[in-house]
Amino acid sequence: MGRSNWDSILDILAASFPGCLVTASGDDIASGANLAFAQRGLTPPAVASYIATYAALNPVTRRAAEVATHQLFHDDQLVDRAEAAQGRFHREWLSQQGDFAASSGVVVLREGARQLAVTIHYSPQRQAELRPRIAGILGEAAQHFGRAFEIVGRSRFADGRGYLEGVVADLPFTVFFVDANMRIHYSNFHAESLRRQHEGPFSSADGVLRATDERSDASLRNLVLKVISSRRTPTSVLQLSEPSNDERYFAIARLAVRGGQHYQLHDAILDPGPLVMLVVHGSLEMSSLPTDLLWRAFSLTESEARLAEALLNGDTLADFAREREVSKQTLRNQLVGVMRKTGTRRQSELVSLLTRLALTCL
């Protein structure tokens, strides 16, 4: 798929089988909706009527859903040809395009109820001539399609140039990408580690993300649906309770906006729809700033740097005084020095500055 596109693939098939109709049709078998359609040999009005009405009436499409992917199928092996000729699809649409009552094809991609099939339609009078050639070409091509889509499926959330471009994989905190059904489409190393912890906030062994607490699970699902259904790109936060642990987890949800990708025919089958990025933080997770950064940027002493890091992680002066066994007055003097060197006037301003620096150093 990297060297070819659907136009070139259809052109090759049309040149190989002149006088035939060549179609690549993506369909949702459950709803009957046509998701994508490309062809060689049809007029624009015929294409429009197929997509709007007749794709859902094609009996071969429905029966092809029972055939394994990459396995060649023929129309008369799936439906009775004489019976099919009496149906609306043949009477009102296919017969209007010419003598194309016979067909052979292969389902090259299937995802749930969605499938993409490449089909060659031809006259029954040419069946003996064409079927062996169609079987040879489509049979071999199906294996290449299978390999191509396997690579495409992995690369949608892979390192390197692509949607995530390796950035999310390297973040030192938990990130999930889930769809409206909470199915996980991507999770980085920290996310995988968290969902496999027996004492963690999630319980997920089947690729669906669930919170261990029933109430939190319902809230998490509602949060994802709310973000997906919003016309804007809001950021929402949810606290996930963990009854067996003092730690609390916070899920930050934001719509994952994907741009810059060239939409292709097969994306109608592979595309899971809107995805939500869930960033999960534990309340006991520690933020950190390199001591040498504090020294280089602000000329903080070692004691001042330790105080700054403690404040960044939520400690009070009293907590830090007890831990270090120093007086509060000594720490107040150090705090004044830290604020003077960092150009801040209040402790809250100092913590805000340190937080921004910590995020930058991730």
Secondary structure as UniProt FT lines:
FT   HELIX           6..16
FT   TURN            18..19
FT   STRAND          21..28
FT   TURN            29..31
FT   STRAND          34..40
FT   HELIX           44..49
FT   HELIX           50..54
FT   HELIX           55..57
FT   HELIX           59..64
FT   TURN            65..66
FT   TURN            69..70
FT   STRAND          72..74
FT   HELIX           75..78
FT   HELIX           81..85
FT   HELIX           89..94
FT   HELIX           95..97
FT   STRAND          102..111
FT   TURN            112..113
FT   STRAND          114..122
FT   HELIX           124..126
FT   HELIX           127..155
FT   TURN            156..157
FT   TURN            165..166
FT   HELIX           167..170
FT   STRAND          174..178
FT   TURN            180..181
FT   STRAND          183..187
FT   HELIX           189..195
FT   TURN            198..199
FT   HELIX           214..229
FT   STRAND          235..240
FT   TURN            243..244
FT   STRAND          249..256
FT   TURN            265..266
FT   HELIX           267..270
FT   STRAND          275..282
FT   TURN            283..284
FT   HELIX           291..298
FT   HELIX           302..312
FT   TURN            313..314
FT   HELIX           317..324
FT   HELIX           328..342
FT   HELIX           347..360
//
